[in-house]
């Protein structure tokens, strides 16, 4: 996965501590898409490591159309 180029701006409090981040909408959208993709990868890895059996795509299609 490629790094996501962003140009964040920070809002600071009276002590100079960063308290908020401002991103362009397209940057924020790209970050959300990347997070969703990472979550999908984690879900796949988890399913693969815990599965006890697998069925073919053809078998899955048959089961879905029969129900």
Phi, psi and omega in degrees: 000134181281147174300148180263114179288126178226159176230076183290149170242144185246142172259131181244154177274187182297340179266003180083009179277134177292128182237343179211158177236138176246125178235154172291149183302317181294325177294316179297318179297317178297322178295317178298317179298318179295320178295320178296320179295318177297320178297318177299318179296317178298316179298318179297312180300319179295315180297318181295322183281340182252353182292141178259341176204159180233151173235157181286162177298326179295319178295320178298314178300317180298316180296321181291319182287336179281339183269000000 
